[in-house]
Amino acid sequence: MALVSALLLSAVAVSQSAASPTPTVEAGMAAYHRGDFTTALAILKPVVYDAAPRGPSPFSDPWATVYLAQMFRRGEGTATDWPLSCALFNNVWLYTRSRGPAGIASVPFVEEGIREVCLPELQDEVNALRMACYLDGVSRREFVLDGTWLVVDRRGFHMDRGGGERGDVPLGMWCHDVMVSLTQSDISVPDRWSMERVHFLELFKWTNGFDDTKGTVVRQLHWMVYQVRGTGLGRAIDQIVLTVMGGPYPPRELPPGVRDAVGLQLNAVGQVEWFVKGSTDMRGIIPDAPRAEVSTGAGSDLLGDRMEEPAGDFAVRFDHKGCHYEYLDMFKGTYSGDGAGPVPFGLSRDQRMTLFKAIVAARIFDLPPVVGAGGGEPSSNYELEVQNGGNRRIVAWNLGSADRSLSDLTRTVLGMVNPEPGDGCVVGPPRVR
């Protein structure tokens, strides 16, 4: 028997549950026994799942819980769902044990149900279900986004690009939430930090909570947008598009008109805009997804290999476009600056290592050829050519568009070639570089 003991409710909390079914639950049980499973599900599910004055725990009625478990076990009135059935059965199991020998036989289905559906390989999913009060709604979706296989299940978002490149992000669903839909947007945009595209997922979910001051359940429909880039995923927006006071437990379909009232679109400059139509229209811009920072320590990844030091052919060409016109060319072993022509210039072993680590951290070989270059003052524009292990890459950028690692690289190079720059601009770049 595989029981999920780590997440069982406290015996005190469960032993306070009603010793006999309430009239509402009795009606659901009667529907079940006469074979009307649709009615039984409609009556019993809100008792287990919905928010109520009793507090955050939705498990106070073991009778409603065990009959739901049986229906998900057998696929009666709903699809068969053994992980969910196991999660429900386990919570009733503690109730029966807390009431002594008489309690073990007081609620049907529990012992045989656990033996059948609580399989060891389902443990992780059962744990996720119990931690979030059974996670109602969509249970699994799969997407193929360029080279990324994305699976969304009860445990979270799972990105896989093959070759061991993976990413996992928690789902972010909690008690009394209902995931209504999860779809891929038609919008995708080039990623400013790589050669890939950024994709968007749209998730609709209900949250249900009890307002003690008003004595009613408050239901809010959220529209959430996630950015997906490679094996990275992050939530971009979370907008409440509908609020309902009271009423029945929400179904797993969107209310009429909601899908057309929200959306994403590209504006004239290529930015992704979101909008919500309603009594008060709302809109905004989804910001570019930032690059994740990486370590500059030994063992960082460069060109797919774990590199602890630069290769023998490591060299860079650095061109600062504006004031002082710094121009470092390790291929020739020269430096030009302040209007003067090239002079012999070399880096020490420590300087080469420092520069190499800064290039690894900035992931130069992952960047597109242009990162916001060409805008702003000329003094803010840079170009870098890197060679390492037989590979070459040229990247241009504007300091205003650089992230922290790229800005750190810029400061590292400037600190080496011109630690004490003068004030203002000189007459122009050197004629010979």
Contacts in CASP RR format, 6 or more apart in sequence:
PFRMAT RR
TARGET T0000
AUTHOR 0000-0000-0000
METHOD contacts of the structure
MODEL  1
MALVSALLLSAVAVSQSAASPTPTVEAGMAAYHRGDFTTALAILKPVVYD
AAPRGPSPFSDPWATVYLAQMFRRGEGTATDWPLSCALFNNVWLYTRSRG
PAGIASVPFVEEGIREVCLPELQDEVNALRMACYLDGVSRREFVLDGTWL
VVDRRGFHMDRGGGERGDVPLGMWCHDVMVSLTQSDISVPDRWSMERVHF
LELFKWTNGFDDTKGTVVRQLHWMVYQVRGTGLGRAIDQIVLTVMGGPYP
PRELPPGVRDAVGLQLNAVGQVEWFVKGSTDMRGIIPDAPRAEVSTGAGS
DLLGDRMEEPAGDFAVRFDHKGCHYEYLDMFKGTYSGDGAGPVPFGLSRD
QRMTLFKAIVAARIFDLPPVVGAGGGEPSSNYELEVQNGGNRRIVAWNLG
SADRSLSDLTRTVLGMVNPEPGDGCVVGPPRVR
1 114 0 8 1.000
1 115 0 8 1.000
1 118 0 8 1.000
2 114 0 8 1.000
2 118 0 8 1.000
2 119 0 8 1.000
2 120 0 8 1.000
2 123 0 8 1.000
3 90 0 8 1.000
3 93 0 8 1.000
3 114 0 8 1.000
3 118 0 8 1.000
4 86 0 8 1.000
4 87 0 8 1.000
4 90 0 8 1.000
4 118 0 8 1.000
4 123 0 8 1.000
4 126 0 8 1.000
4 127 0 8 1.000
4 130 0 8 1.000
6 127 0 8 1.000
7 90 0 8 1.000
7 127 0 8 1.000
7 130 0 8 1.000
7 131 0 8 1.000
8 90 0 8 1.000
8 91 0 8 1.000
8 93 0 8 1.000
8 94 0 8 1.000
9 57 0 8 1.000
9 59 0 8 1.000
9 91 0 8 1.000
9 94 0 8 1.000
11 94 0 8 1.000
11 97 0 8 1.000
11 98 0 8 1.000
13 57 0 8 1.000
13 59 0 8 1.000
14 59 0 8 1.000
14 62 0 8 1.000
14 91 0 8 1.000
14 94 0 8 1.000
14 95 0 8 1.000
14 98 0 8 1.000
15 95 0 8 1.000
15 98 0 8 1.000
15 99 0 8 1.000
16 60 0 8 1.000
17 59 0 8 1.000
17 60 0 8 1.000
17 61 0 8 1.000
17 62 0 8 1.000
17 95 0 8 1.000
18 60 0 8 1.000
18 61 0 8 1.000
18 62 0 8 1.000
18 63 0 8 1.000
19 99 0 8 1.000
20 63 0 8 1.000
21 29 0 8 1.000
21 61 0 8 1.000
21 63 0 8 1.000
21 64 0 8 1.000
22 47 0 8 1.000
22 61 0 8 1.000
24 43 0 8 1.000
24 47 0 8 1.000
25 43 0 8 1.000
25 44 0 8 1.000
25 47 0 8 1.000
25 61 0 8 1.000
25 63 0 8 1.000
25 64 0 8 1.000
25 67 0 8 1.000
27 43 0 8 1.000
28 39 0 8 1.000
28 40 0 8 1.000
28 43 0 8 1.000
28 44 0 8 1.000
28 64 0 8 1.000
28 67 0 8 1.000
29 40 0 8 1.000
29 44 0 8 1.000
29 63 0 8 1.000
29 67 0 8 1.000
31 37 0 8 1.000
31 39 0 8 1.000
31 40 0 8 1.000
31 43 0 8 1.000
32 40 0 8 1.000
32 44 0 8 1.000
32 67 0 8 1.000
32 70 0 8 1.000
32 71 0 8 1.000
32 76 0 8 1.000
35 76 0 8 1.000
37 71 0 8 1.000
37 76 0 8 1.000
37 77 0 8 1.000
37 78 0 8 1.000
38 77 0 8 1.000
40 67 0 8 1.000
40 71 0 8 1.000
40 76 0 8 1.000
40 77 0 8 1.000
41 68 0 8 1.000
41 71 0 8 1.000
41 77 0 8 1.000
41 78 0 8 1.000
44 64 0 8 1.000
44 67 0 8 1.000
44 68 0 8 1.000
45 68 0 8 1.000
45 249 0 8 1.000
46 248 0 8 1.000
46 249 0 8 1.000
47 61 0 8 1.000
47 64 0 8 1.000
48 58 0 8 1.000
48 59 0 8 1.000
48 61 0 8 1.000
48 64 0 8 1.000
48 65 0 8 1.000
48 68 0 8 1.000
48 88 0 8 1.000
48 134 0 8 1.000
49 58 0 8 1.000
49 133 0 8 1.000
49 134 0 8 1.000
49 136 0 8 1.000
49 176 0 8 1.000
49 178 0 8 1.000
49 249 0 8 1.000
50 58 0 8 1.000
50 176 0 8 1.000
50 208 0 8 1.000
50 217 0 8 1.000
50 249 0 8 1.000
51 58 0 8 1.000
51 176 0 8 1.000
51 208 0 8 1.000
51 209 0 8 1.000
51 210 0 8 1.000
51 217 0 8 1.000
52 58 0 8 1.000
52 210 0 8 1.000
52 217 0 8 1.000
53 210 0 8 1.000
53 212 0 8 1.000
53 215 0 8 1.000
54 60 0 8 1.000
55 210 0 8 1.000
56 175 0 8 1.000
58 133 0 8 1.000
58 134 0 8 1.000
58 175 0 8 1.000
58 176 0 8 1.000
59 65 0 8 1.000
59 91 0 8 1.000
59 133 0 8 1.000
62 91 0 8 1.000
62 92 0 8 1.000
62 95 0 8 1.000
62 96 0 8 1.000
62 107 0 8 1.000
63 107 0 8 1.000
65 88 0 8 1.000
65 91 0 8 1.000
65 92 0 8 1.000
66 88 0 8 1.000
66 89 0 8 1.000
66 92 0 8 1.000
66 107 0 8 1.000
66 108 0 8 1.000
66 109 0 8 1.000
66 110 0 8 1.000
67 109 0 8 1.000
68 88 0 8 1.000
69 84 0 8 1.000
69 85 0 8 1.000
69 86 0 8 1.000
69 88 0 8 1.000
69 89 0 8 1.000
69 92 0 8 1.000
69 109 0 8 1.000
69 113 0 8 1.000
70 76 0 8 1.000
70 85 0 8 1.000
70 108 0 8 1.000
70 109 0 8 1.000
70 113 0 8 1.000
71 77 0 8 1.000
71 78 0 8 1.000
72 78 0 8 1.000
72 80 0 8 1.000
72 81 0 8 1.000
72 82 0 8 1.000
72 84 0 8 1.000
72 85 0 8 1.000
72 88 0 8 1.000
73 80 0 8 1.000
73 82 0 8 1.000
73 85 0 8 1.000
73 89 0 8 1.000
73 109 0 8 1.000
73 113 0 8 1.000
73 116 0 8 1.000
73 117 0 8 1.000
74 80 0 8 1.000
75 81 0 8 1.000
81 139 0 8 1.000
82 117 0 8 1.000
82 119 0 8 1.000
82 122 0 8 1.000
83 117 0 8 1.000
83 122 0 8 1.000
83 125 0 8 1.000
83 126 0 8 1.000
83 129 0 8 1.000
83 154 0 8 1.000
84 129 0 8 1.000
84 134 0 8 1.000
85 113 0 8 1.000
85 117 0 8 1.000
86 114 0 8 1.000
86 117 0 8 1.000
86 118 0 8 1.000
86 119 0 8 1.000
86 122 0 8 1.000
86 126 0 8 1.000
87 126 0 8 1.000
87 129 0 8 1.000
87 130 0 8 1.000
87 134 0 8 1.000
88 134 0 8 1.000
89 109 0 8 1.000
89 110 0 8 1.000
89 113 0 8 1.000
89 114 0 8 1.000
89 117 0 8 1.000
89 118 0 8 1.000
90 114 0 8 1.000
90 118 0 8 1.000
90 126 0 8 1.000
90 130 0 8 1.000
91 130 0 8 1.000
92 107 0 8 1.000
92 110 0 8 1.000
93 110 0 8 1.000
93 114 0 8 1.000
95 107 0 8 1.000
96 103 0 8 1.000
96 104 0 8 1.000
96 105 0 8 1.000
96 106 0 8 1.000
96 107 0 8 1.000
96 110 0 8 1.000
97 103 0 8 1.000
97 104 0 8 1.000
99 106 0 8 1.000
104 111 0 8 1.000
118 126 0 8 1.000
124 155 0 8 1.000
125 153 0 8 1.000
125 154 0 8 1.000
125 155 0 8 1.000
128 135 0 8 1.000
128 154 0 8 1.000
128 155 0 8 1.000
128 156 0 8 1.000
128 171 0 8 1.000
129 135 0 8 1.000
129 154 0 8 1.000
132 171 0 8 1.000
132 172 0 8 1.000
132 173 0 8 1.000
132 174 0 8 1.000
132 175 0 8 1.000
132 177 0 8 1.000
133 174 0 8 1.000
133 175 0 8 1.000
133 176 0 8 1.000
135 154 0 8 1.000
135 171 0 8 1.000
135 173 0 8 1.000
135 177 0 8 1.000
135 179 0 8 1.000
136 177 0 8 1.000
136 178 0 8 1.000
136 179 0 8 1.000
136 252 0 8 1.000
137 178 0 8 1.000
137 179 0 8 1.000
137 180 0 8 1.000
137 252 0 8 1.000
138 152 0 8 1.000
138 179 0 8 1.000
138 180 0 8 1.000
138 181 0 8 1.000
138 182 0 8 1.000
138 252 0 8 1.000
139 153 0 8 1.000
139 154 0 8 1.000
140 151 0 8 1.000
140 152 0 8 1.000
140 153 0 8 1.000
140 154 0 8 1.000
141 151 0 8 1.000
141 152 0 8 1.000
141 182 0 8 1.000
142 149 0 8 1.000
142 150 0 8 1.000
142 151 0 8 1.000
142 152 0 8 1.000
143 149 0 8 1.000
143 150 0 8 1.000
143 152 0 8 1.000
143 184 0 8 1.000
143 201 0 8 1.000
144 150 0 8 1.000
145 184 0 8 1.000
145 199 0 8 1.000
145 228 0 8 1.000
145 230 0 8 1.000
146 196 0 8 1.000
146 197 0 8 1.000
146 199 0 8 1.000
146 230 0 8 1.000
147 161 0 8 1.000
147 230 0 8 1.000
148 159 0 8 1.000
148 160 0 8 1.000
148 161 0 8 1.000
148 228 0 8 1.000
148 230 0 8 1.000
148 231 0 8 1.000
149 159 0 8 1.000
149 160 0 8 1.000
149 161 0 8 1.000
149 162 0 8 1.000
150 157 0 8 1.000
150 158 0 8 1.000
150 159 0 8 1.000
150 160 0 8 1.000
150 228 0 8 1.000
150 233 0 8 1.000
151 157 0 8 1.000
151 158 0 8 1.000
151 160 0 8 1.000
152 158 0 8 1.000
152 171 0 8 1.000
152 182 0 8 1.000
152 201 0 8 1.000
154 171 0 8 1.000
155 171 0 8 1.000
156 168 0 8 1.000
156 169 0 8 1.000
156 170 0 8 1.000
156 171 0 8 1.000
156 172 0 8 1.000
157 168 0 8 1.000
157 169 0 8 1.000
157 170 0 8 1.000
157 171 0 8 1.000
157 226 0 8 1.000
157 233 0 8 1.000
158 166 0 8 1.000
158 167 0 8 1.000
158 168 0 8 1.000
159 166 0 8 1.000
159 167 0 8 1.000
159 168 0 8 1.000
159 169 0 8 1.000
159 228 0 8 1.000
159 230 0 8 1.000
159 231 0 8 1.000
159 232 0 8 1.000
159 233 0 8 1.000
160 166 0 8 1.000
160 167 0 8 1.000
160 231 0 8 1.000
161 230 0 8 1.000
161 231 0 8 1.000
165 231 0 8 1.000
166 231 0 8 1.000
167 231 0 8 1.000
167 232 0 8 1.000
167 233 0 8 1.000
169 232 0 8 1.000
169 233 0 8 1.000
169 234 0 8 1.000
173 179 0 8 1.000
173 205 0 8 1.000
174 207 0 8 1.000
176 207 0 8 1.000
176 208 0 8 1.000
176 209 0 8 1.000
177 205 0 8 1.000
177 206 0 8 1.000
177 207 0 8 1.000
177 208 0 8 1.000
178 205 0 8 1.000
178 206 0 8 1.000
178 208 0 8 1.000
178 250 0 8 1.000
178 252 0 8 1.000
179 203 0 8 1.000
179 204 0 8 1.000
179 205 0 8 1.000
180 204 0 8 1.000
180 205 0 8 1.000
180 206 0 8 1.000
180 221 0 8 1.000
180 250 0 8 1.000
180 252 0 8 1.000
180 253 0 8 1.000
180 254 0 8 1.000
181 202 0 8 1.000
181 203 0 8 1.000
181 204 0 8 1.000
181 254 0 8 1.000
182 201 0 8 1.000
182 202 0 8 1.000
182 203 0 8 1.000
182 204 0 8 1.000
183 201 0 8 1.000
183 202 0 8 1.000
184 199 0 8 1.000
184 200 0 8 1.000
184 201 0 8 1.000
184 202 0 8 1.000
185 199 0 8 1.000
185 200 0 8 1.000
185 201 0 8 1.000
185 202 0 8 1.000
185 225 0 8 1.000
185 263 0 8 1.000
185 264 0 8 1.000
187 200 0 8 1.000
187 264 0 8 1.000
187 265 0 8 1.000
187 266 0 8 1.000
187 272 0 8 1.000
188 197 0 8 1.000
188 198 0 8 1.000
188 199 0 8 1.000
188 200 0 8 1.000
189 197 0 8 1.000
189 198 0 8 1.000
189 266 0 8 1.000
189 270 0 8 1.000
189 272 0 8 1.000
190 197 0 8 1.000
190 198 0 8 1.000
190 368 0 8 1.000
191 197 0 8 1.000
191 198 0 8 1.000
191 229 0 8 1.000
191 289 0 8 1.000
191 368 0 8 1.000
192 288 0 8 1.000
192 368 0 8 1.000
192 371 0 8 1.000
192 372 0 8 1.000
192 401 0 8 1.000
193 289 0 8 1.000
193 291 0 8 1.000
193 363 0 8 1.000
193 366 0 8 1.000
193 367 0 8 1.000
193 368 0 8 1.000
193 371 0 8 1.000
193 403 0 8 1.000
194 229 0 8 1.000
194 366 0 8 1.000
194 367 0 8 1.000
194 368 0 8 1.000
195 366 0 8 1.000
195 368 0 8 1.000
196 229 0 8 1.000
196 230 0 8 1.000
197 229 0 8 1.000
198 227 0 8 1.000
198 228 0 8 1.000
198 229 0 8 1.000
198 289 0 8 1.000
199 227 0 8 1.000
199 228 0 8 1.000
199 229 0 8 1.000
200 225 0 8 1.000
200 226 0 8 1.000
200 227 0 8 1.000
200 228 0 8 1.000
200 236 0 8 1.000
200 264 0 8 1.000
200 272 0 8 1.000
200 286 0 8 1.000
201 225 0 8 1.000
201 226 0 8 1.000
201 228 0 8 1.000
202 223 0 8 1.000
202 224 0 8 1.000
202 225 0 8 1.000
202 263 0 8 1.000
202 264 0 8 1.000
203 222 0 8 1.000
203 223 0 8 1.000
203 224 0 8 1.000
203 225 0 8 1.000
203 226 0 8 1.000
204 221 0 8 1.000
204 222 0 8 1.000
204 223 0 8 1.000
204 224 0 8 1.000
204 254 0 8 1.000
204 258 0 8 1.000
205 221 0 8 1.000
205 222 0 8 1.000
205 224 0 8 1.000
206 219 0 8 1.000
206 220 0 8 1.000
206 221 0 8 1.000
206 222 0 8 1.000
206 250 0 8 1.000
207 219 0 8 1.000
207 220 0 8 1.000
207 222 0 8 1.000
208 217 0 8 1.000
208 218 0 8 1.000
208 219 0 8 1.000
208 249 0 8 1.000
208 250 0 8 1.000
209 217 0 8 1.000
209 218 0 8 1.000
209 219 0 8 1.000
210 216 0 8 1.000
210 217 0 8 1.000
210 218 0 8 1.000
211 217 0 8 1.000
211 218 0 8 1.000
214 245 0 8 1.000
216 245 0 8 1.000
216 246 0 8 1.000
217 245 0 8 1.000
217 246 0 8 1.000
217 247 0 8 1.000
218 243 0 8 1.000
218 244 0 8 1.000
218 245 0 8 1.000
218 246 0 8 1.000
219 243 0 8 1.000
219 244 0 8 1.000
219 245 0 8 1.000
219 246 0 8 1.000
219 247 0 8 1.000
219 250 0 8 1.000
220 240 0 8 1.000
220 242 0 8 1.000
220 243 0 8 1.000
220 244 0 8 1.000
221 240 0 8 1.000
221 241 0 8 1.000
221 242 0 8 1.000
221 243 0 8 1.000
221 244 0 8 1.000
221 250 0 8 1.000
221 255 0 8 1.000
221 258 0 8 1.000
222 238 0 8 1.000
222 239 0 8 1.000
222 240 0 8 1.000
222 241 0 8 1.000
223 237 0 8 1.000
223 238 0 8 1.000
223 239 0 8 1.000
223 240 0 8 1.000
223 241 0 8 1.000
223 262 0 8 1.000
223 263 0 8 1.000
223 276 0 8 1.000
224 235 0 8 1.000
224 237 0 8 1.000
224 238 0 8 1.000
224 239 0 8 1.000
225 235 0 8 1.000
225 236 0 8 1.000
225 237 0 8 1.000
225 264 0 8 1.000
225 274 0 8 1.000
225 286 0 8 1.000
226 233 0 8 1.000
226 234 0 8 1.000
226 235 0 8 1.000
226 236 0 8 1.000
227 233 0 8 1.000
227 234 0 8 1.000
227 235 0 8 1.000
227 236 0 8 1.000
227 286 0 8 1.000
227 289 0 8 1.000
228 234 0 8 1.000
229 289 0 8 1.000
232 292 0 8 1.000
234 289 0 8 1.000
236 274 0 8 1.000
236 286 0 8 1.000
236 287 0 8 1.000
237 274 0 8 1.000
237 286 0 8 1.000
239 262 0 8 1.000
239 274 0 8 1.000
239 276 0 8 1.000
239 282 0 8 1.000
241 258 0 8 1.000
241 261 0 8 1.000
241 262 0 8 1.000
241 276 0 8 1.000
242 255 0 8 1.000
242 258 0 8 1.000
244 250 0 8 1.000
261 276 0 8 1.000
261 277 0 8 1.000
261 278 0 8 1.000
262 274 0 8 1.000
262 275 0 8 1.000
262 276 0 8 1.000
262 277 0 8 1.000
263 274 0 8 1.000
263 275 0 8 1.000
263 276 0 8 1.000
264 272 0 8 1.000
264 273 0 8 1.000
264 274 0 8 1.000
264 286 0 8 1.000
265 272 0 8 1.000
265 273 0 8 1.000
265 275 0 8 1.000
266 272 0 8 1.000
266 273 0 8 1.000
267 273 0 8 1.000
267 285 0 8 1.000
271 285 0 8 1.000
271 286 0 8 1.000
272 285 0 8 1.000
272 286 0 8 1.000
273 283 0 8 1.000
273 284 0 8 1.000
273 285 0 8 1.000
273 286 0 8 1.000
274 283 0 8 1.000
274 284 0 8 1.000
274 285 0 8 1.000
274 286 0 8 1.000
275 281 0 8 1.000
275 282 0 8 1.000
275 283 0 8 1.000
275 284 0 8 1.000
276 282 0 8 1.000
276 283 0 8 1.000
290 403 0 8 1.000
291 363 0 8 1.000
291 403 0 8 1.000
291 405 0 8 1.000
293 361 0 8 1.000
293 404 0 8 1.000
293 405 0 8 1.000
294 300 0 8 1.000
294 301 0 8 1.000
294 360 0 8 1.000
294 361 0 8 1.000
294 363 0 8 1.000
294 405 0 8 1.000
295 361 0 8 1.000
296 357 0 8 1.000
296 358 0 8 1.000
296 360 0 8 1.000
296 361 0 8 1.000
297 357 0 8 1.000
297 360 0 8 1.000
298 308 0 8 1.000
298 309 0 8 1.000
299 306 0 8 1.000
299 307 0 8 1.000
299 308 0 8 1.000
300 306 0 8 1.000
300 307 0 8 1.000
300 357 0 8 1.000
300 360 0 8 1.000
300 361 0 8 1.000
301 307 0 8 1.000
301 360 0 8 1.000
302 359 0 8 1.000
302 360 0 8 1.000
302 365 0 8 1.000
302 388 0 8 1.000
303 365 0 8 1.000
303 388 0 8 1.000
303 389 0 8 1.000
303 391 0 8 1.000
307 356 0 8 1.000
307 360 0 8 1.000
307 388 0 8 1.000
309 353 0 8 1.000
309 356 0 8 1.000
310 352 0 8 1.000
310 353 0 8 1.000
310 356 0 8 1.000
310 388 0 8 1.000
311 388 0 8 1.000
311 389 0 8 1.000
311 390 0 8 1.000
312 389 0 8 1.000
313 387 0 8 1.000
313 388 0 8 1.000
313 389 0 8 1.000
313 390 0 8 1.000
314 352 0 8 1.000
314 356 0 8 1.000
314 387 0 8 1.000
314 388 0 8 1.000
314 389 0 8 1.000
315 330 0 8 1.000
315 331 0 8 1.000
315 386 0 8 1.000
315 387 0 8 1.000
316 328 0 8 1.000
316 330 0 8 1.000
316 355 0 8 1.000
316 359 0 8 1.000
316 384 0 8 1.000
316 385 0 8 1.000
316 386 0 8 1.000
316 387 0 8 1.000
316 413 0 8 1.000
317 327 0 8 1.000
317 328 0 8 1.000
317 329 0 8 1.000
317 330 0 8 1.000
317 331 0 8 1.000
317 383 0 8 1.000
317 384 0 8 1.000
317 385 0 8 1.000
318 326 0 8 1.000
318 327 0 8 1.000
318 328 0 8 1.000
318 382 0 8 1.000
318 383 0 8 1.000
318 384 0 8 1.000
318 385 0 8 1.000
318 413 0 8 1.000
318 417 0 8 1.000
319 326 0 8 1.000
319 327 0 8 1.000
319 382 0 8 1.000
319 383 0 8 1.000
319 384 0 8 1.000
320 326 0 8 1.000
320 327 0 8 1.000
320 379 0 8 1.000
320 381 0 8 1.000
320 382 0 8 1.000
320 414 0 8 1.000
321 378 0 8 1.000
321 379 0 8 1.000
321 381 0 8 1.000
321 382 0 8 1.000
321 383 0 8 1.000
322 377 0 8 1.000
322 378 0 8 1.000
322 379 0 8 1.000
322 380 0 8 1.000
322 381 0 8 1.000
322 425 0 8 1.000
322 429 0 8 1.000
323 378 0 8 1.000
323 379 0 8 1.000
323 421 0 8 1.000
323 424 0 8 1.000
323 425 0 8 1.000
323 426 0 8 1.000
324 337 0 8 1.000
324 338 0 8 1.000
324 418 0 8 1.000
324 421 0 8 1.000
324 422 0 8 1.000
324 425 0 8 1.000
324 426 0 8 1.000
325 336 0 8 1.000
325 337 0 8 1.000
325 338 0 8 1.000
325 339 0 8 1.000
325 426 0 8 1.000
325 428 0 8 1.000
325 429 0 8 1.000
325 430 0 8 1.000
326 335 0 8 1.000
326 336 0 8 1.000
326 337 0 8 1.000
326 413 0 8 1.000
326 414 0 8 1.000
326 417 0 8 1.000
326 418 0 8 1.000
327 335 0 8 1.000
327 336 0 8 1.000
327 337 0 8 1.000
327 342 0 8 1.000
327 429 0 8 1.000
327 430 0 8 1.000
327 433 0 8 1.000
328 334 0 8 1.000
328 335 0 8 1.000
328 345 0 8 1.000
328 413 0 8 1.000
328 416 0 8 1.000
328 417 0 8 1.000
329 335 0 8 1.000
329 336 0 8 1.000
329 342 0 8 1.000
329 433 0 8 1.000
330 346 0 8 1.000
330 347 0 8 1.000
331 387 0 8 1.000
332 342 0 8 1.000
333 344 0 8 1.000
333 345 0 8 1.000
333 346 0 8 1.000
334 342 0 8 1.000
334 343 0 8 1.000
334 344 0 8 1.000
334 345 0 8 1.000
334 433 0 8 1.000
335 342 0 8 1.000
335 343 0 8 1.000
335 345 0 8 1.000
335 346 0 8 1.000
335 417 0 8 1.000
336 342 0 8 1.000
336 343 0 8 1.000
336 429 0 8 1.000
336 430 0 8 1.000
336 432 0 8 1.000
336 433 0 8 1.000
337 418 0 8 1.000
337 426 0 8 1.000
337 429 0 8 1.000
337 430 0 8 1.000
338 422 0 8 1.000
338 426 0 8 1.000
339 426 0 8 1.000
339 427 0 8 1.000
339 428 0 8 1.000
339 429 0 8 1.000
339 430 0 8 1.000
340 430 0 8 1.000
341 430 0 8 1.000
341 431 0 8 1.000
341 432 0 8 1.000
341 433 0 8 1.000
342 430 0 8 1.000
342 432 0 8 1.000
342 433 0 8 1.000
345 417 0 8 1.000
347 355 0 8 1.000
347 416 0 8 1.000
351 416 0 8 1.000
354 412 0 8 1.000
354 416 0 8 1.000
355 412 0 8 1.000
355 413 0 8 1.000
355 416 0 8 1.000
356 388 0 8 1.000
358 405 0 8 1.000
358 408 0 8 1.000
358 409 0 8 1.000
358 412 0 8 1.000
358 413 0 8 1.000
359 386 0 8 1.000
359 388 0 8 1.000
359 409 0 8 1.000
361 405 0 8 1.000
361 408 0 8 1.000
361 409 0 8 1.000
362 405 0 8 1.000
362 406 0 8 1.000
362 408 0 8 1.000
362 409 0 8 1.000
363 405 0 8 1.000
364 384 0 8 1.000
364 386 0 8 1.000
364 393 0 8 1.000
364 395 0 8 1.000
364 409 0 8 1.000
365 386 0 8 1.000
365 391 0 8 1.000
365 393 0 8 1.000
367 393 0 8 1.000
367 395 0 8 1.000
367 397 0 8 1.000
368 395 0 8 1.000
369 394 0 8 1.000
369 395 0 8 1.000
369 396 0 8 1.000
370 395 0 8 1.000
370 396 0 8 1.000
370 397 0 8 1.000
371 395 0 8 1.000
371 396 0 8 1.000
371 397 0 8 1.000
371 398 0 8 1.000
371 401 0 8 1.000
371 402 0 8 1.000
371 406 0 8 1.000
372 396 0 8 1.000
372 397 0 8 1.000
372 398 0 8 1.000
372 401 0 8 1.000
373 381 0 8 1.000
373 382 0 8 1.000
373 383 0 8 1.000
373 396 0 8 1.000
373 397 0 8 1.000
373 398 0 8 1.000
373 401 0 8 1.000
374 381 0 8 1.000
374 396 0 8 1.000
374 398 0 8 1.000
375 381 0 8 1.000
375 398 0 8 1.000
376 398 0 8 1.000
376 400 0 8 1.000
379 425 0 8 1.000
380 398 0 8 1.000
380 399 0 8 1.000
380 400 0 8 1.000
381 396 0 8 1.000
381 397 0 8 1.000
381 398 0 8 1.000
381 399 0 8 1.000
382 396 0 8 1.000
382 397 0 8 1.000
382 398 0 8 1.000
382 399 0 8 1.000
382 410 0 8 1.000
383 394 0 8 1.000
383 395 0 8 1.000
383 396 0 8 1.000
383 397 0 8 1.000
384 394 0 8 1.000
384 395 0 8 1.000
384 396 0 8 1.000
384 409 0 8 1.000
384 413 0 8 1.000
385 392 0 8 1.000
385 393 0 8 1.000
385 394 0 8 1.000
386 392 0 8 1.000
386 393 0 8 1.000
386 394 0 8 1.000
386 395 0 8 1.000
397 406 0 8 1.000
399 407 0 8 1.000
399 410 0 8 1.000
402 410 0 8 1.000
414 421 0 8 1.000
END
